[in-house]
Protein backbone atom coordinates (compact mmCIF):
# COMPACT_ATOMS: atom_id res chain seq x y z
CA UNK A 1 0.00 0.00 0.00
CA UNK A 2 1.35 3.43 -0.97
CA UNK A 3 1.38 6.08 1.76
CA UNK A 4 0.28 9.51 0.63
CA UNK A 5 2.01 11.24 3.52
CA UNK A 6 5.69 12.11 3.39
CA UNK A 7 7.34 11.45 6.78
CA UNK A 8 10.83 12.67 5.73
CA UNK A 9 12.27 15.48 3.62
CA UNK A 10 15.89 16.36 2.94
CA UNK A 11 17.22 19.84 2.24
CA UNK A 12 20.76 21.11 1.82
CA UNK A 13 22.54 19.50 4.79
CA UNK A 14 19.48 18.93 6.97
CA UNK A 15 16.48 16.63 7.42
CA UNK A 16 12.98 17.38 8.62
CA UNK A 17 10.82 14.42 9.55
CA UNK A 18 8.00 13.03 11.65
CA UNK A 19 8.01 10.54 14.47
CA UNK A 20 5.32 7.86 14.85
CA UNK A 21 3.07 10.32 16.72
CA UNK A 22 3.27 13.03 14.05
CA UNK A 23 5.66 15.30 15.93
CA UNK A 24 8.00 17.43 13.80
CA UNK A 25 11.77 16.99 14.20
CA UNK A 26 14.92 18.31 12.50
CA UNK A 27 18.59 17.40 12.47
CA UNK A 28 21.66 18.09 10.40
CA UNK A 29 24.03 20.86 9.51
CA UNK A 30 22.47 24.14 8.47
CA UNK A 31 21.35 27.38 10.03
CA UNK A 32 18.95 28.39 12.79
CA UNK A 33 16.21 29.27 10.32
CA UNK A 34 15.90 25.64 9.25
CA UNK A 35 15.98 24.14 12.75
CA UNK A 36 13.36 26.60 13.99
CA UNK A 37 14.88 26.92 17.43
CA UNK A 38 13.68 30.51 17.72
CA UNK A 39 14.81 33.93 16.61
CA UNK A 40 18.51 33.76 15.86
CA UNK A 41 21.09 36.31 16.89
CA UNK A 42 22.69 35.58 13.51
CA UNK A 43 20.28 33.66 11.22
CA UNK A 44 23.16 32.86 8.85
CA UNK A 45 25.29 31.22 11.55
CA UNK A 46 25.89 27.58 10.71
CA UNK A 47 25.68 24.89 13.36
CA UNK A 48 24.92 21.21 13.66
CA UNK A 49 22.11 19.38 15.43
CA UNK A 50 23.38 15.81 15.70
CA UNK A 51 20.35 14.13 17.26
CA UNK A 52 16.76 14.47 16.01
CA UNK A 53 15.28 17.45 17.84
CA UNK A 54 11.63 18.44 18.24
CA UNK A 55 10.68 21.78 16.72
CA UNK A 56 9.60 23.66 19.87
CA UNK A 57 6.84 25.80 18.36
CA UNK A 58 5.18 22.77 16.74
CA UNK A 59 5.02 20.39 19.73
CA UNK A 60 1.25 20.82 20.15
CA UNK A 61 0.57 20.14 16.44
CA UNK A 62 0.39 16.77 14.72
CA UNK A 63 1.92 16.79 11.27
CA UNK A 64 1.11 14.36 8.44
CA UNK A 65 3.54 15.44 5.70
CA UNK A 66 6.74 17.46 5.25
CA UNK A 67 8.69 18.92 2.33
CA UNK A 68 12.02 20.73 2.10
CA UNK A 69 13.89 22.95 -0.30
CA UNK A 70 17.49 23.99 -0.11
CA UNK A 71 16.88 26.44 2.77
CA UNK A 72 13.19 26.17 3.63
CA UNK A 73 10.64 23.65 4.95
CA UNK A 74 6.91 23.01 4.78
CA UNK A 75 4.70 20.97 7.09
CA UNK A 76 1.06 19.91 6.66
CA UNK A 77 -0.95 19.43 9.86
CA UNK A 78 -3.74 16.89 10.45
CA UNK A 79 -6.15 19.82 10.35
CA UNK A 80 -5.01 20.77 6.84
CA UNK A 81 -2.94 23.80 7.85
CA UNK A 82 0.32 24.41 5.97
CA UNK A 83 3.30 25.84 7.86
CA UNK A 84 6.53 27.13 6.35
CA UNK A 85 9.85 28.43 7.69
CA UNK A 86 13.39 29.18 6.60
CA UNK A 87 14.64 31.41 3.78
CA UNK A 88 11.77 33.19 2.02
CA UNK A 89 13.71 34.22 -1.09
CA UNK A 90 11.53 34.43 -4.20
CA UNK A 91 8.38 33.78 -2.17
CA UNK A 92 9.39 30.20 -1.33
CA UNK A 93 7.53 30.33 2.01
CA UNK A 94 4.21 31.49 0.59
CA UNK A 95 3.81 34.48 2.93
CA UNK A 96 2.90 37.91 1.59
CA UNK A 97 5.97 39.60 3.08
CA UNK A 98 8.47 37.32 1.29
CA UNK A 99 10.78 37.39 4.31
CA UNK A 100 12.55 34.81 6.42
CA UNK A 101 10.78 32.91 9.19
CA UNK A 102 12.76 31.51 12.11
CA UNK A 103 9.80 29.47 13.35
CA UNK A 104 7.06 27.67 11.41
CA UNK A 105 4.26 30.05 10.43
CA UNK A 106 0.86 29.11 9.05
CA UNK A 107 0.42 30.15 5.43
CA UNK A 108 -2.72 32.29 5.70
CA UNK A 109 -3.53 32.25 1.96
CA UNK A 110 -4.02 28.46 2.18
CA UNK A 111 -6.51 28.63 5.07
Buried (B, 14 or more C-beta within 10 A) or exposed (E): EEEEEBBEBEBEBBBBBBEEEBBBBBBBBBBBBBBBBEEBEEBEEEEEBEEBBEBEBBEEBEBBBBBBBBBBBBBBBEEEBBBBBBBBBEEBBBBEEEEBBBBBBBBEEEE
